[in-house]
Amino acid sequence: MSRIAYVNGRYVPHRLARVHVEDRGFQFADAVYEVIALRHGAFIDEDRHLARLTRSRGEVRLAAPMSDAALKLVIRETVRRNQVRDGIVYLQVTRGAAPRDFAFPLAAKPSLVVTARSQRIADPRLVERGIAVITLPDQRWKRPDIKSVALLPNVLAKQQAKEAAAYEAWQVDGDGNVTEGTSSNAWIVNDAGEVITRQADTGILNGVTRLGLFDIIARAGLRLVERPFSVAEALGAREALLTSATNGVLPVVRIDGQPVGEGRPGPLALAFASAYRAFMEGLE
């Protein structure tokens, strides 16, 4: 079956989907986006994703292409036409097409693209064996809390991770503290049993799966601490993990080639992964 994309009011074959050459998302990365996971046809935390999209738009003064109610209809129709049951929906809103100029155009209309594809979410094999990460200097712009399409630093860091046979790169600020991964939030568990992740300030993206794990931690009666942690603290931690919409919860067992804890997935990371999978499966 040929894939279908939604582009500015039309459902078109994916191979023919186009935006204007002077679309500001293409020329300036003047755009924001979201990725929503689907499991058995159900949208995972859709409202949180759309709320974050609204926040990102507001932070860059980008008008809404339509109401959230209308956007939900477009999302569902795109999913239906692509027959996706397990996978992801990608939404991108740009400031629109206009003659190339840095200042906001006066008359451009926002551009909306929605695509959907089948994809395995939260691969259980990665949970079972854990993953490796490397650490790199954080070279992104200073507002990664805005989910912008300006992702070149993330691309370069992810490629370095791939070339190092690692799954993800954890980015490190000028103080030596981990900010987040290229497409995930970073966590550790210390010897006191505290579950630690950086606070959602302007230095990280407030992940939707991150917030979902907050709910799981609260129900388990564990202590959540939101603060920076250093690479050295992560290497000395009892456990480490990451969260993202496309991975759920993954245990981190090696950082820069060194083992975390016993070098295998820890009990809390495994419990969190299981609980989040149950949430995705609608079993909780």
TORBA-977713 format. One record per residue: residue in three letters; x, y, z of N, C-alpha, C in turn. Coordinates in Angstrom, 2 decimals, decimal comma, padded with zeros to 5 digits. Example, Ala and Ser with C-alpha at 12.3 -4.5 7.8 and 13.67 -1.06 7.14 Angstrom:
# residues 2
PT residuo    n.c1    n.c2    n.c3   ca.c1   ca.c2   ca.c3    c.c1    c.c2    c.c3
PT     ala  013,19 -005,69  007,80  012,30 -004,50  007,80  013,20 -003,30  007,80
PT     ser  012,85 -002,25  007,08  013,67 -001,06  007,14  012,90  000,03  007,87
# end
This chain:
# residues 284
PT residuo    n.c1    n.c2    n.c3   ca.c1   ca.c2   ca.c3    c.c1    c.c2    c.c3
PT     met  000,84 -001,19  000,00  000,00  000,00  000,00  000,88  001,25  000,00
PT     ser  000,58  002,20 -000,87  001,33  003,45 -000,92  000,99  004,32  000,28
PT     arg  002,00  004,96  000,84  001,78  005,85  001,97  001,14  007,15  001,51
PT     ile  000,40  007,77  002,43 -000,31  009,02  002,17  000,16  010,06  003,18
PT     ala  000,37  011,28  002,70  000,75  012,39  003,58 -000,30  013,49  003,48
PT     tyr -000,48  014,21  004,58 -001,34  015,39  004,58 -000,43  016,61  004,45
PT     val -000,70  017,45  003,44  000,09  018,67  003,24 -000,87  019,81  002,92
PT     asn -001,03  020,69  003,89 -001,79  021,93  003,68 -003,14  021,72  003,01
PT     gly -003,94  020,87  003,63 -005,32  020,69  003,19 -005,55  019,55  002,22
PT     arg -004,49  018,86  001,80 -004,66  017,78  000,82 -003,97  016,51  001,31
PT     tyr -004,62  015,38  001,03 -004,02  014,07  001,26 -003,44  013,61 -000,07
PT     val -002,12  013,43 -000,08 -001,43  013,15 -001,35 -000,53  011,93 -001,17
PT     pro -000,19  011,23 -002,27  000,78  010,14 -002,17  002,08  010,65 -001,54
PT     his  002,62  009,87 -000,65  003,81  010,29  000,09  004,95  010,70 -000,85
PT     arg  005,12  009,97 -001,94  006,22  010,26 -002,86  006,03  011,58 -003,59
PT     leu  004,81  012,10 -003,58  004,52  013,37 -004,27  004,32  014,53 -003,29
PT     ala  004,47  014,27 -002,01  004,25  015,32 -001,01  005,31  016,41 -001,15
PT     arg  004,87  017,66 -001,20  005,78  018,78 -001,45  005,39  020,00 -000,62
PT     val  006,40  020,79 -000,25  006,17  022,15  000,25  006,93  023,10 -000,67
PT     his  006,61  024,37 -000,61  007,22  025,35 -001,49  008,72  025,48 -001,18
PT     val  009,51  025,78 -002,20  010,95  025,92 -002,02  011,29  027,04 -001,05
PT     glu  010,41  028,03 -000,91  010,64  029,12  000,03  009,85  028,94  001,33
PT     asp  009,44  027,71  001,61  008,85  027,46  002,92  009,90  027,73  003,99
PT     arg  009,53  028,46  005,03  010,50  028,89  006,03  011,01  027,73  006,89
PT     gly  010,26  026,65  006,93  010,77  025,48  007,61  011,96  024,90  006,87
PT     phe  011,92  024,95  005,56  013,01  024,45  004,72  014,20  025,39  004,74
PT     gln  013,96  026,69  004,67  015,05  027,64  004,54  015,64  028,12  005,86
PT     phe  014,83  028,19  006,91  015,30  028,75  008,18  015,13  027,81  009,37
PT     ala  014,59  026,62  009,16  014,17  025,77  010,28  013,19  026,53  011,17
PT     asp  012,38  027,38  010,54  011,39  028,20  011,24  010,12  027,36  011,38
PT     ala  010,21  026,34  012,24  009,14  025,37  012,33  009,26  024,58  013,62
PT     val  008,16  024,01  014,05  008,14  023,14  015,23  007,44  021,84  014,85
PT     tyr  007,63  020,82  015,70  007,07  019,51  015,34  006,73  018,70  016,57
PT     glu  006,05  017,59  016,36  005,76  016,61  017,40  005,76  015,22  016,78
PT     val  006,03  014,22  017,60  005,94  012,82  017,21  005,08  012,12  018,24
PT     ile  004,00  011,50  017,79  003,07  010,80  018,68  003,11  009,31  018,35
PT     ala  003,28  008,50  019,37  003,30  007,04  019,17  001,88  006,49  019,16
PT     leu  001,70  005,41  018,39  000,43  004,67  018,38  000,69  003,23  018,80
PT     arg -000,20  002,71  019,59 -000,13  001,31  019,99 -001,52  000,72  019,88
PT     his -001,66 -000,31  019,04 -002,96 -000,95  018,79 -004,00  000,09  018,35
PT     gly -003,56  001,07  017,58 -004,46  002,08  017,07 -004,76  003,21  018,02
PT     ala -004,24  003,14  019,24 -004,49  004,19  020,24 -003,32  005,16  020,27
PT     phe -003,62  006,44  020,45 -002,59  007,47  020,51 -002,07  007,57  021,95
PT     ile -000,75  007,53  022,11 -000,14  007,56  023,43  000,09  009,00  023,85
PT     asp -000,63  009,43  024,89 -000,47  010,79  025,45 -000,66  011,88  024,39
PT     glu -001,67  011,71  023,55 -001,89  012,67  022,47 -002,08  014,10  022,99
PT     asp -002,87  014,26  024,05 -003,16  015,61  024,53 -001,90  016,31  025,05
PT     arg -001,02  015,56  025,69  000,24  016,16  026,15  001,10  016,59  024,96
PT     his  001,11  015,78  023,92  001,89  016,15  022,74  001,33  017,41  022,08
PT     leu  000,00  017,48  021,97 -000,59  018,65  021,32 -000,42  019,89  022,19
PT     ala -000,45  019,72  023,51 -000,21  020,86  024,40  001,23  021,36  024,24
PT     arg  002,17  020,43  024,08  003,56  020,85  023,88  003,74  021,52  022,53
PT     leu  003,03  021,04  021,51  003,09  021,70  020,20  002,59  023,13  020,31
PT     thr  001,49  023,32  021,04  000,95  024,66  021,25  001,97  025,54  021,97
PT     arg  002,64  024,98  022,99  003,65  025,75  023,71  004,81  026,12  022,78
PT     ser  005,30  025,16  022,00  006,41  025,44  021,08  006,03  026,54  020,11
PT     arg  004,83  026,46  019,54  004,36  027,50  018,61  004,34  028,85  019,29
PT     gly  003,83  028,88  020,53  003,74  030,15  021,25  005,10  030,77  021,51
PT     glu  006,09  029,92  021,83  007,42  030,43  022,14  008,09  031,08  020,93
PT     val  007,71  030,64  019,70  008,31  031,24  018,50  007,29  032,09  017,73
PT     arg  006,14  032,36  018,37  005,11  033,24  017,79  004,65  032,74  016,42
PT     leu  004,33  031,46  016,38  003,88  030,82  015,15  002,39  030,52  015,28
PT     ala  001,59  031,01  014,35  000,14  030,85  014,42 -000,28  029,40  014,23
PT     ala -001,41  029,05  014,79 -001,95  027,71  014,63 -002,51  027,54  013,23
PT     pro -002,23  026,43  012,54 -002,80  026,21  011,22 -004,28  025,86  011,28
PT     met -004,72  025,35  012,43 -006,13  024,99  012,65 -006,31  024,73  014,13
PT     ser -007,53  024,49  014,55 -007,81  024,19  015,96 -007,31  022,80  016,30
PT     asp -007,13  022,53  017,60 -006,72  021,19  018,02 -007,76  020,14  017,62
PT     ala -009,03  020,51  017,68 -010,08  019,55  017,30 -009,94  019,17  015,82
PT     ala -009,71  020,16  014,97 -009,52  019,88  013,54 -008,23  019,10  013,31
PT     leu -007,17  019,45  014,06 -005,90  018,75  013,91 -006,05  017,28  014,28
PT     lys -006,82  016,99  015,31 -007,05  015,59  015,69 -007,76  014,82  014,57
PT     leu -008,67  015,48  013,87 -009,34  014,83  012,74 -008,34  014,53  011,62
PT     val -007,45  015,48  011,33 -006,44  015,27  010,30 -005,51  014,13  010,69
PT     ile -005,09  014,11  011,95 -004,21  013,03  012,44 -004,88  011,68  012,24
PT     arg -006,13  011,59  012,64 -006,83  010,30  012,55 -007,05  009,87  011,10
PT     glu -007,34  010,81  010,23 -007,54  010,47  008,83 -006,21  010,04  008,19
PT     thr -005,12  010,70  008,56 -003,82  010,31  008,04 -003,46  008,90  008,50
PT     val -003,72  008,60  009,75 -003,46  007,26  010,29 -004,34  006,23  009,58
PT     arg -005,62  006,57  009,39 -006,54  005,63  008,72 -006,09  005,34  007,30
PT     arg -005,71  006,37  006,56 -005,32  006,17  005,16 -004,02  005,37  005,05
PT     asn -003,19  005,42  006,09 -001,94  004,68  006,06 -002,05  003,32  006,77
PT     gln -003,22  003,06  007,33 -003,49  001,78  008,00 -002,44  001,46  009,07
PT     val -002,12  002,47  009,86 -001,13  002,30  010,92 -001,84  001,90  012,22
PT     arg -001,37  000,81  012,80 -001,85  000,38  014,11 -000,79  000,58  015,19
PT     asp  000,43  000,24  014,84  001,57  000,43  015,74  002,61  001,24  014,98
PT     gly  002,91  002,42  015,49  003,85  003,26  014,77  003,87  004,67  015,32
PT     ile  004,12  005,63  014,42  004,23  007,02  014,84  003,49  007,94  013,87
PT     val  003,06  009,07  014,40  002,53  010,18  013,61  003,49  011,35  013,77
PT     tyr  003,87  011,96  012,66  004,76  013,12  012,68  003,96  014,34  012,24
PT     leu  004,02  015,43  013,04  003,34  016,68  012,72  004,38  017,79  012,66
PT     gln  004,33  018,61  011,62  005,24  019,75  011,51  004,47  020,99  011,10
PT     val  004,68  022,06  011,84  004,06  023,35  011,53  005,17  024,35  011,23
PT     thr  005,13  024,98  010,07  006,11  026,01  009,72  005,40  027,36  009,61
PT     arg  006,21  028,42  009,52  005,62  029,76  009,38  005,08  029,99  007,98
PT     gly  005,33  029,05  007,07  004,77  029,15  005,73  005,78  029,59  004,69
PT     ala  005,31  029,76  003,48  006,17  030,15  002,36  006,10  031,66  002,14
PT     ala  007,26  032,26  001,92  007,35  033,71  001,69  008,71  034,01  001,09
PT     pro  008,85  035,15  000,38  010,18  035,53 -000,12  011,20  035,51  001,02
PT     arg  012,40  035,01  000,73  013,38  034,77  001,78  013,83  036,07  002,45
PT     asp  013,50  036,17  003,75  013,89  037,31  004,57  013,85  036,84  006,01
PT     phe  014,80  037,26  006,83  014,86  036,76  008,19  013,65  037,19  009,03
PT     ala  013,17  038,40  008,84  012,03  038,88  009,63  010,77  038,10  009,28
PT     phe  009,83  038,06  010,23  008,58  037,36  009,98  007,88  037,95  008,76
PT     pro  007,36  037,12  007,86  006,58  037,65  006,73  005,24  038,18  007,22
PT     leu  004,71  039,15  006,51  003,46  039,77  006,94  002,24  038,94  006,58
PT     ala  002,31  038,20  005,47  001,10  037,55  004,97  001,18  036,03  004,84
PT     ala  002,28  035,42  005,22  002,41  033,97  005,04  001,42  033,22  005,92
PT     lys  000,89  032,12  005,39  000,00  031,25  006,15  000,81  030,07  006,68
PT     pro  000,54  029,65  007,91  001,27  028,49  008,45  001,09  027,26  007,57
PT     ser  002,13  026,47  007,48  002,10  025,23  006,70  002,04  024,05  007,67
PT     leu  001,21  023,06  007,35  001,05  021,87  008,19  001,29  020,62  007,36
PT     val  002,18  019,76  007,86  002,44  018,46  007,26  002,21  017,40  008,32
PT     val  001,49  016,35  007,96  001,26  015,22  008,87  001,55  013,93  008,11
PT     thr  002,38  013,08  008,68  002,66  011,76  008,09  002,50  010,70  009,17
PT     ala  002,33  009,48  008,74  002,20  008,36  009,67  002,87  007,14  009,06
PT     arg  003,52  006,35  009,91  004,14  005,13  009,41  004,17  004,07  010,49
PT     ser  004,16  002,83  010,08  004,27  001,71  011,01  005,70  001,62  011,51
PT     gln  005,85  001,34  012,79  007,18  001,25  013,40  007,06  000,55  014,74
PT     arg  008,03 -000,31  015,03  008,04 -000,96  016,34  008,37  000,09  017,39
PT     ile  007,60  000,10  018,46  007,81  001,01  019,56  008,36  000,23  020,75
PT     ala  009,38  000,77  021,38  009,95  000,17  022,59  010,34 -001,28  022,35
PT     asp  011,35 -001,49  021,53  011,84 -002,82  021,18  012,22 -003,59  022,45
PT     pro  011,54 -004,70  022,75  011,83 -005,42  024,01  013,25 -005,97  024,08
PT     arg  013,88 -006,21  022,93  015,26 -006,71  022,96  016,21 -005,67  023,52
PT     leu  015,94 -004,39  023,24  016,79 -003,33  023,78  016,61 -003,21  025,29
PT     val  015,38 -003,45  025,74  015,13 -003,42  027,19  015,88 -004,55  027,88
PT     glu  015,85 -005,71  027,28  016,44 -006,90  027,91  017,95 -006,79  028,05
PT     arg  018,62 -006,23  027,04  020,08 -006,19  027,11  020,63 -004,83  027,49
PT     gly  019,79 -003,78  027,44  020,25 -002,44  027,75  021,00 -001,83  026,58
PT     ile  021,30 -000,56  026,69  021,96  000,16  025,60  023,19  000,89  026,10
PT     ala  024,03  001,30  025,16  025,21  002,11  025,46  024,98  003,53  024,99
PT     val  025,52  004,49  025,74  025,50  005,89  025,31  026,93  006,44  025,36
PT     ile  027,17  007,47  024,59  028,40  008,23  024,70  028,04  009,64  025,16
PT     thr  029,01  010,38  025,65  028,77  011,77  026,05  029,53  012,70  025,12
PT     leu  028,90  013,83  024,81  029,46  014,83  023,90  029,11  016,23  024,40
PT     pro  029,91  017,24  024,08  029,53  018,60  024,42  028,19  018,98  023,77
PT     asp  027,35  019,65  024,53  026,05  020,08  024,01  026,26  021,33  023,15
PT     gln  026,07  021,19  021,84  026,31  022,29  020,90  025,01  022,86  020,33
PT     arg  023,89  022,51  020,93  022,60  022,99  020,41  022,37  024,45  020,79
PT     trp  021,33  025,04  020,16  020,95  026,38  020,54  020,44  026,37  021,98
PT     lys  020,24  027,54  022,58  019,97  027,63  024,01  018,50  027,43  024,38
PT     arg  017,66  027,05  023,41  016,25  026,82  023,73  015,76  025,45  023,24
PT     pro  016,42  024,38  023,67  015,93  023,06  023,26  014,60  022,67  023,89
PT     asp  014,09  023,50  024,83  012,75  023,26  025,36  011,69  023,49  024,30
PT     ile  012,04  024,22  023,24  011,14  024,40  022,09  011,43  023,27  021,10
PT     lys  010,40  022,53  020,72  010,63  021,37  019,84  010,70  021,86  018,40
PT     ser  011,85  022,45  018,10  012,11  023,03  016,78  012,70  021,98  015,85
PT     val  012,55  022,20  014,55  013,14  021,29  013,56  014,62  021,60  013,32
PT     ala  015,19  022,56  014,04  016,61  022,91  013,89  017,45  021,86  014,62
PT     leu  017,66  020,73  013,99  018,20  019,55  014,66  019,58  019,13  014,18
PT     leu  020,30  020,00  013,47  021,59  019,59  012,94  022,56  019,14  014,04
PT     pro  022,68  019,85  015,18  023,57  019,35  016,23  023,17  017,97  016,73
PT     asn  021,85  017,72  016,80  021,37  016,41  017,22  021,76  015,34  016,20
PT     val  021,64  015,69  014,93  022,00  014,76  013,86  023,48  014,39  013,96
PT     leu  024,34  015,39  014,15  025,77  015,14  014,22  026,12  014,29  015,44
PT     ala  025,47  014,57  016,57  025,74  013,80  017,78  025,24  012,36  017,64
PT     lys  024,07  012,20  017,05  023,54  010,84  016,84  024,45  010,05  015,91
PT     gln  024,99  010,70  014,90  025,91  010,01  013,99  027,18  009,59  014,73
PT     gln  027,69  010,46  015,60  028,86  010,08  016,39  028,56  008,88  017,27
PT     ala  027,36  008,84  017,84  026,98  007,69  018,65  026,96  006,42  017,80
PT     lys  026,37  006,52  016,62  026,31  005,36  015,73  027,70  004,86  015,38
PT     glu  028,59  005,80  015,06  029,95  005,41  014,69  030,73  004,83  015,87
PT     ala  030,29  005,13  017,09  030,92  004,58  018,30  030,21  003,32  018,77
PT     ala  029,29  002,80  017,94  028,51  001,60  018,28  027,67  001,81  019,54
PT     ala  027,22  003,03  019,75  026,33  003,37  020,86  024,94  003,67  020,32
PT     tyr  023,95  003,56  021,19  022,57  003,78  020,78  022,20  005,26  020,81
PT     glu  022,81  006,00  021,73  022,43  007,40  021,94  023,63  008,19  022,42
PT     ala  023,57  009,50  022,24  024,58  010,42  022,78  023,93  011,29  023,84
PT     trp  024,52  011,31  025,02  024,09  012,24  026,06  024,92  013,50  025,94
PT     gln  024,23  014,63  025,88  024,90  015,91  025,68  025,22  016,54  027,03
PT     val  026,36  017,20  027,10  026,89  017,68  028,37  027,12  019,19  028,29
PT     asp  026,61  019,92  029,27  026,74  021,38  029,26  028,12  021,83  029,74
PT     gly  028,33  023,14  029,78  029,62  023,68  030,14  030,04  023,43  031,58
PT     asp  029,08  023,04  032,43  029,37  022,72  033,82  029,65  021,23  034,03
PT     gly  029,65  020,47  032,93  029,90  019,04  033,05  028,69  018,21  033,38
PT     asn  027,50  018,82  033,30  026,26  018,11  033,62  025,55  017,64  032,35
PT     val  024,93  016,49  032,45  024,17  015,94  031,33  022,91  016,78  031,14
PT     thr  022,64  017,18  029,91  021,37  017,85  029,63  020,33  016,80  029,24
PT     glu  020,52  016,19  028,06  019,60  015,14  027,59  020,25  014,45  026,40
PT     gly  019,59  013,43  025,87  020,07  012,78  024,68  019,70  013,56  023,43
PT     thr  020,11  013,06  022,28  019,77  013,74  021,03  018,28  013,67  020,74
PT     ser  017,63  012,62  021,24  016,18  012,46  021,03  015,55  011,76  022,22
PT     ser  016,07  012,03  023,42  015,57  011,35  024,61  015,94  012,15  025,85
PT     asn  015,27  011,87  026,95  015,63  012,42  028,25  016,50  011,42  029,01
PT     ala  017,40  011,94  029,85  018,38  011,12  030,57  018,03  011,04  032,05
PT     trp  018,26  009,85  032,64  017,92  009,57  034,04  019,01  008,73  034,68
PT     ile  019,14  008,86  036,01  019,95  007,93  036,79  019,21  007,56  038,07
PT     val  019,64  006,48  038,69  019,17  006,08  040,03  020,40  005,98  040,91
PT     asn  020,41  006,72  042,03  021,60  006,70  042,89  021,48  005,62  043,97
PT     asp  022,50  005,52  044,79  022,53  004,47  045,82  021,45  004,64  046,87
PT     ala  020,93  005,85  047,01  019,85  006,09  047,96  018,49  005,72  047,38
PT     gly  018,47  005,28  046,12  017,21  004,91  045,48  016,46  006,08  044,89
PT     glu  017,10  007,25  044,85  016,46  008,42  044,24  016,51  008,29  042,72
PT     val  015,41  008,62  042,07  015,35  008,64  040,61  015,56  010,08  040,18
PT     ile  016,63  010,33  039,44  017,09  011,69  039,18  017,04  011,99  037,69
PT     thr  016,48  013,13  037,33  016,51  013,62  035,96  016,57  015,14  036,00
PT     arg  017,16  015,73  034,99  017,32  017,19  034,97  015,96  017,87  034,98
PT     gln  015,86  018,99  035,67  014,62  019,75  035,72  014,28  020,28  034,32
PT     ala  012,99  020,44  034,06  012,54  020,90  032,74  012,62  022,42  032,67
PT     asp  013,84  022,92  032,51  014,05  024,34  032,30  014,25  024,56  030,81
PT     thr  014,89  025,67  030,42  015,10  025,91  029,00  016,24  025,08  028,42
PT     gly  016,90  024,27  029,26  018,03  023,48  028,79  017,69  022,12  028,23
PT     ile  016,43  021,68  028,42  016,02  020,39  027,87  014,60  020,48  027,34
PT     leu  014,22  019,48  026,55  012,83  019,33  026,13  012,09  018,56  027,22
PT     asn  010,96  019,06  027,63  010,15  018,38  028,64  009,43  017,21  027,97
PT     gly  010,08  016,05  027,96  009,56  014,91  027,22  008,21  014,44  027,72
PT     val  007,35  014,04  026,81  006,04  013,52  027,18  006,20  012,17  027,88
PT     thr  007,11  011,32  027,39  007,37  010,05  028,07  008,00  010,31  029,43
PT     arg  008,82  011,35  029,53  009,38  011,79  030,82  008,25  012,03  031,81
PT     leu  007,22  012,75  031,39  006,10  013,04  032,28  005,31  011,78  032,60
PT     gly  005,21  010,87  031,62  004,55  009,60  031,88  005,28  008,79  032,94
PT     leu  006,62  008,84  032,90  007,38  008,12  033,92  007,22  008,78  035,28
PT     phe  007,05  010,10  035,31  006,75  010,76  036,59  005,54  010,11  037,25
PT     asp  004,50  009,85  036,46  003,27  009,23  036,99  003,57  007,86  037,57
PT     ile  004,39  007,07  036,86  004,73  005,73  037,31  005,54  005,78  038,61
PT     ile  006,48  006,71  038,67  007,31  006,86  039,87  006,45  007,25  041,08
PT     ala  005,51  008,16  040,85  004,63  008,59  041,94  003,78  007,43  042,45
PT     arg  003,24  006,63  041,54  002,42  005,48  041,96  003,25  004,45  042,72
PT     ala  004,52  004,33  042,36  005,39  003,36  043,04  005,90  003,87  044,38
PT     gly  005,64  005,13  044,69  006,08  005,69  045,96  007,57  005,93  046,04
PT     leu  008,22  006,09  044,90  009,65  006,34  044,86  009,93  007,83  044,92
PT     arg  011,15  008,19  045,26  011,51  009,59  045,36  012,07  010,08  044,03
PT     leu  011,41  011,06  043,43  011,85  011,70  042,20  012,58  012,99  042,55
PT     val  013,76  013,17  041,96  014,54  014,39  042,17  014,84  015,00  040,81
PT     glu  014,43  016,25  040,62  014,71  016,96  039,37  015,88  017,92  039,60
PT     arg  017,03  017,55  039,07  018,24  018,37  039,21  019,27  017,90  038,20
PT     pro  020,28  018,74  037,92  021,36  018,29  037,04  022,18  017,18  037,69
PT     phe  022,76  016,33  036,85  023,73  015,36  037,34  024,90  015,31  036,35
PT     ser  026,08  015,06  036,89  027,29  015,08  036,08  027,52  013,72  035,42
PT     val  028,44  013,71  034,48  028,83  012,44  033,85  029,44  011,52  034,90
PT     ala  030,26  012,08  035,78  030,88  011,27  036,83  029,82  010,65  037,74
PT     glu  028,78  011,43  038,07  027,72  010,89  038,92  026,96  009,78  038,19
PT     ala  026,76  009,96  036,90  026,07  008,93  036,11  026,89  007,64  036,08
PT     leu  028,21  007,78  035,93  029,07  006,59  035,90  029,09  005,88  037,25
PT     gly  028,87  006,62  038,33  028,84  006,01  039,66  027,45  005,63  040,12
PT     ala  026,45  005,82  039,25  025,07  005,55  039,64  024,80  004,05  039,73
PT     arg  023,74  003,72  040,43  023,30  002,32  040,52  022,68  001,87  039,22
PT     glu  021,92  002,77  038,59  021,28  002,48  037,32  021,21  003,76  036,50
PT     ala  021,00  003,60  035,19  020,75  004,74  034,30  019,72  004,29  033,28
PT     leu  019,02  005,25  032,71  017,98  004,94  031,73  017,70  006,17  030,89
PT     leu  016,96  005,96  029,81  016,49  007,07  028,99  015,03  006,85  028,65
PT     thr  014,37  007,94  028,28  012,96  007,87  027,88  012,74  008,67  026,61
PT     ser  011,85  008,17  025,75  011,41  008,91  024,56  010,13  008,28  024,04
PT     ala  009,43  009,02  023,19  008,16  008,51  022,65  008,35  007,26  021,81
PT     thr  009,46  007,17  021,09  009,66  006,03  020,19  010,38  004,87  020,86
PT     asn  010,90  005,07  022,06  011,60  004,00  022,77  010,94  003,60  024,08
PT     gly  010,02  004,40  024,59  009,50  004,14  025,92  010,61  004,37  026,92
PT     val  010,90  003,35  027,72  011,97  003,40  028,72  013,03  002,36  028,36
PT     leu  014,29  002,80  028,28  015,40  001,88  027,96  016,48  001,97  029,04
PT     pro  016,92  000,83  029,57  018,04  000,86  030,51  019,34  001,22  029,80
PT     val  020,15  002,05  030,43  021,48  002,39  029,94  022,48  001,59  030,76
PT     val  023,30  000,76  030,11  024,22 -000,12  030,84  025,68  000,26  030,65
PT     arg  025,97  001,13  029,66  027,34  001,59  029,46  027,33  003,07  029,07
PT     ile  028,26  003,82  029,65  028,45  005,23  029,32  029,91  005,42  028,95
PT     asp  030,15  005,89  027,74  031,53  006,07  027,26  032,36  004,80  027,43
PT     gly  031,74  003,66  027,20  032,44  002,38  027,27  032,58  001,81  028,66
PT     gln  032,16  002,53  029,69  032,27  002,06  031,06  030,92  001,56  031,56
PT     pro  030,91  000,47  032,34  029,64 -000,08  032,80  028,97  000,81  033,84
PT     val  027,66  000,82  033,82  026,86  001,47  034,85  026,38  000,39  035,81
PT     gly  026,60  000,57  037,09  026,22 -000,44  038,06  026,90 -001,76  037,75
PT     glu  026,10 -002,80  037,56  026,64 -004,12  037,27  026,78 -004,37  035,77
PT     gly  026,55 -003,33  034,97  026,72 -003,48  033,53  025,58 -004,20  032,85
PT     arg  024,46 -004,30  033,51  023,27 -004,91  032,92  022,03 -004,13  033,40
PT     pro  020,89 -004,29  032,73  019,70 -003,53  033,13  019,36 -003,73  034,60
PT     gly  019,15 -002,63  035,30  018,85 -002,69  036,72  017,37 -002,93  036,98
PT     pro  017,02 -003,30  038,20  015,63 -003,66  038,52  014,63 -002,51  038,34
PT     leu  015,04 -001,28  038,71  014,09 -000,17  038,55  013,89  000,16  037,08
PT     ala  014,96  000,18  036,29  014,82  000,47  034,86  013,92 -000,58  034,21
PT     leu  014,10 -001,83  034,56  013,25 -002,89  033,99  011,81 -002,74  034,45
PT     ala  011,61 -002,38  035,71  010,25 -002,18  036,21  009,58 -001,00  035,52
PT     phe  010,34  000,08  035,32  009,79  001,25  034,64  009,43  000,90  033,19
PT     ala  010,31  000,16  032,52  010,05 -000,22  031,13  008,80 -001,06  031,04
PT     ser  008,64 -002,00  031,97  007,46 -002,85  031,98  006,19 -002,05  032,26
PT     ala  006,27 -001,13  033,23  005,10 -000,32  033,57  004,71  000,60  032,42
PT     tyr  005,72  001,18  031,73  005,38  002,06  030,63  004,82  001,27  029,45
PT     arg  005,34  000,07  029,22  004,78 -000,77  028,17  003,32 -001,12  028,49
PT     ala  003,04 -001,42  029,76  001,66 -001,71  030,15  000,76 -000,50  029,90
PT     phe  001,28  000,70  030,17  000,52  001,91  029,87  000,25  002,02  028,37
PT     met  001,26  001,77  027,56  001,10  001,84  026,11  000,11  000,78  025,61
PT     glu  000,12 -000,36  026,25 -000,77 -001,45  025,84 -002,18 -001,27  026,38
PT     gly -002,37 -000,24  027,22 -003,68 -000,01  027,81 -004,03 -000,99  028,89
PT     leu -003,00 -001,57  029,57 -003,23 -002,61  030,56 -003,26 -002,06  031,98
PT     glu -002,82 -000,83  032,17 -002,77 -000,31  033,54 -004,08  000,37  033,91
# end
